[in-house]
Amino acid sequence: MSSQRQIFFEHIAQTSDFPLALEIDKAEGMYLYDSAGKKYLDLISGIAVSNLGHANSQIKQAIKEQVDKHMHLMVYGELVQSVQVLLASKLSTLLPENLGCVYFTNSGTEATEGAMKLAKRLSGRTSIAAFKNAYHGSSQGSLSVCGNEELKNAFRPLLPGIEILDYNMPDQLDRINENTAAVILEIIQAEAGIILPSKEFLLKLSNRCKATGCLLIVDEIQTAMRRTGPMFAFESTSIIPDILLLGKGFGGGMPLGAFIASKKMMAAFTHKPVLGNLSTFGGHPVSCAAALASLEQLEDASWESKIESKEKLFRKLLVHNKIIEIRGKGLFLCLEFENAGMNQEIIGKCLKKGLFTDWFLFAPNCLRIAPPLIISEEEIERACTIILDVLNTI
Ligand SMILES: Cc1ncc(COP(=O)(O)O)c(C=O)c1O
């Protein structure tokens, strides 16, 4: 009989020739456990998903209660489902007034797609500006606004009218004009290796959008849910999105995304054409229950200072001559090394020592540090000791 591992390679579609292929049996809190019982300290949260750690008891309880009430009932938007209503109203208390209306999706890329459609429908314009090294999802519209040509080339033709600008280059923002329906940006670029925006860049971007009537779509699929400290990373900047994208950690470990705008803007999907954006499963009640239980825990204001001090501890401990730079904000950090080969070796050796980490899609020389926000000081110390020990062997 084939082993589980053989079946994985034979019958599950692969996305690379080098999957991690660990056989994980269970996960709890900060740890993943493999089938041999070895435990791994999680430094990546399933890529910015498990912000409250694995198997959070309140989230599990909310899921169980929702399953007992009901699962899928009807396609998106037709029925008043209490768990969706509670989640949308909770979000509206946490966001500025212009972000009061939520369209729930199943994933991040669907949120991107919906936001781009909304911007085109509202403006009657067709061009969208995006940034080099940005990642907004893998479906064809989202891929069109990704800022990496290699990822896109095999799948052309993609959407026409996409302008790719350099991130953090205020001078290039003049290319946003009266034909631009929207600009889409990650408030902090994730897959580029955690690149923070300059104040000047964000200010000019926001002003340019206002001057040209172009909508500002802010992708917080990785950065929201307190990943950087505040509930949403844009809160510590000068900008307010016209459309906000959520995904990943938003669902508390369940598949859920959202694009959020004003009630007036969202109303455009109701006519010309009616049913302008559809989804069967968007806002699945079980995912919404998990998201609500997660948000209720993340709401506590004390997270912000805790995350700040955890960042400080990482920065204090991770000092080594092989580390070129430590970048990021909150528990959204990256270690830059000289090259991708060195980073792969470090990641592999960390894994052997029970530390689970990863690289970045467009920055293969950078190591990802985005642990569940519940990571303790001792666990940070252990993670850093493992990384430093590994660096001493390189
Ligand atoms: C910033 C950002 N936007 C969008 C997406 C797409 O989300 P999903 O994989 O849920 O489609 C991702 C996924 O990695 C992301 O990091």
PDBQT file of the ligand as one rigid body, heavy atoms in Angstrom, charges set to zero:
ROOT
HETATM    1  C1  LIG A 401      -0.924  40.668   0.371  1.00  0.00    +0.000 C 
HETATM    2  C2  LIG A 401      -1.710  39.525  -0.180  1.00  0.00    +0.000 A 
HETATM    3  N1  LIG A 401      -2.790  39.785  -0.934  1.00  0.00    +0.000 NA
HETATM    4  C3  LIG A 401      -3.542  38.787  -1.442  1.00  0.00    +0.000 A 
HETATM    5  C4  LIG A 401      -3.233  37.461  -1.231  1.00  0.00    +0.000 A 
HETATM    6  C5  LIG A 401      -4.084  36.369  -1.816  1.00  0.00    +0.000 C 
HETATM    7  O1  LIG A 401      -4.794  35.715  -0.810  1.00  0.00    +0.000 OA
HETATM    8  P1  LIG A 401      -5.321  34.232  -1.039  1.00  0.00    +0.000 P 
HETATM    9  O2  LIG A 401      -4.132  33.332  -1.080  1.00  0.00    +0.000 OA
HETATM   10  O3  LIG A 401      -6.236  33.975   0.129  1.00  0.00    +0.000 OA
HETATM   11  O4  LIG A 401      -6.062  34.234  -2.325  1.00  0.00    +0.000 OA
HETATM   12  C6  LIG A 401      -2.097  37.150  -0.470  1.00  0.00    +0.000 A 
HETATM   13  C7  LIG A 401      -1.702  35.754  -0.246  1.00  0.00    +0.000 C 
HETATM   14  O5  LIG A 401      -0.590  35.431   0.058  1.00  0.00    +0.000 OA
HETATM   15  C8  LIG A 401      -1.319  38.211   0.058  1.00  0.00    +0.000 A 
HETATM   16  O6  LIG A 401      -0.223  37.969   0.792  1.00  0.00    +0.000 OA
ENDROOT
TORSDOF 0
